[in-house]
Amino acid sequence: MREEHADEVRRYLLTKGAFEQNPKPAEAWRINLSDATMVYWSKGTLYSYESISNDPVVAEAWAYIDSLVGPPVWRQSGPML
């Protein structure tokens, strides 16, 4: 994901009530939205840990991200956006 898209996604998530956590090494940022955690890695990958609550705000966020960068690429360990 291009850095400008990552910045836009970060701002969007924060406007939807998300909160930031301290990023771990190799992470640019880490944000919690409802019960989903989204991590933007320093190398440009956005990863979203799956939401189990089916909170509509998470589904809306995923749809917004898809509209910016296209649908996720699924890897064996989960979605890579």
C-alpha positions as CSV (number, residue, x, y, z in Angstrom):
1,M,0.0,0.0,0.0
2,R,1.3,3.4,-0.9
3,E,2.1,5.6,2.1
4,E,-0.4,8.3,1.1
5,H,-3.2,5.6,1.1
6,A,-2.0,4.4,4.6
7,D,-2.2,8.0,5.9
8,E,-5.7,8.4,4.5
9,V,-6.8,5.0,6.0
10,R,-5.3,6.0,9.4
11,R,-7.2,9.3,9.4
12,Y,-10.4,7.6,8.3
13,L,-10.2,5.0,11.1
14,L,-9.6,7.6,13.8
15,T,-12.7,9.5,12.6
16,K,-14.7,6.3,13.1
17,G,-13.8,6.1,16.8
18,A,-10.7,4.0,16.5
19,F,-7.8,4.5,18.9
20,E,-4.1,4.1,18.4
21,Q,-1.8,1.7,20.2
22,N,1.9,2.0,20.5
23,P,3.3,0.3,17.4
24,K,5.6,-2.7,17.9
25,P,9.0,-2.9,16.1
26,A,8.6,-2.8,12.3
27,E,5.1,-1.3,12.5
28,A,4.4,2.2,11.3
29,W,1.1,2.3,13.2
30,R,-1.4,0.0,15.0
31,I,-5.1,1.0,15.4
32,N,-8.0,-0.7,17.1
33,L,-11.5,-0.2,15.7
34,S,-14.1,-2.1,17.7
35,D,-12.7,-5.6,18.0
36,A,-10.5,-5.4,14.9
37,T,-6.8,-4.4,15.0
38,M,-5.3,-2.9,11.9
39,V,-1.5,-2.7,11.5
40,Y,0.4,-0.8,8.9
41,W,3.9,-2.3,8.6
42,S,6.9,-0.1,7.9
43,K,7.4,-1.9,4.6
44,G,4.0,-0.9,3.3
45,T,1.6,-3.8,4.2
46,L,-1.7,-3.2,5.9
47,Y,-2.9,-6.2,7.9
48,S,-6.2,-6.4,9.6
49,Y,-6.9,-8.9,12.4
50,E,-10.3,-10.3,11.8
51,S,-13.3,-8.9,13.7
52,I,-15.5,-11.6,15.4
53,S,-18.3,-9.3,16.5
54,N,-19.5,-8.4,13.0
55,D,-19.6,-4.7,14.0
56,P,-20.8,-2.8,11.0
57,V,-18.2,0.0,11.6
58,V,-15.5,-2.6,10.9
59,A,-17.2,-3.8,7.7
60,E,-17.6,-0.2,6.6
61,A,-13.9,0.5,7.2
62,W,-12.9,-2.6,5.2
63,A,-15.1,-1.4,2.3
64,Y,-13.5,2.0,2.5
65,I,-10.0,0.5,2.4
66,D,-11.0,-1.7,-0.6
67,S,-12.3,1.4,-2.4
68,L,-8.9,3.0,-2.1
69,V,-6.6,0.1,-2.8
70,G,-8.7,-2.7,-4.2
71,P,-9.7,-6.0,-2.5
72,P,-7.4,-7.8,-0.1
73,V,-4.9,-10.4,-1.1
74,W,-5.5,-13.4,1.0
75,R,-2.5,-15.2,2.4
76,Q,-2.6,-18.4,4.4
77,S,-2.3,-16.5,7.7
78,G,-5.1,-14.0,6.8
79,P,-5.8,-11.0,4.7
80,M,-3.1,-8.7,3.4
81,L,-4.5,-5.4,2.3
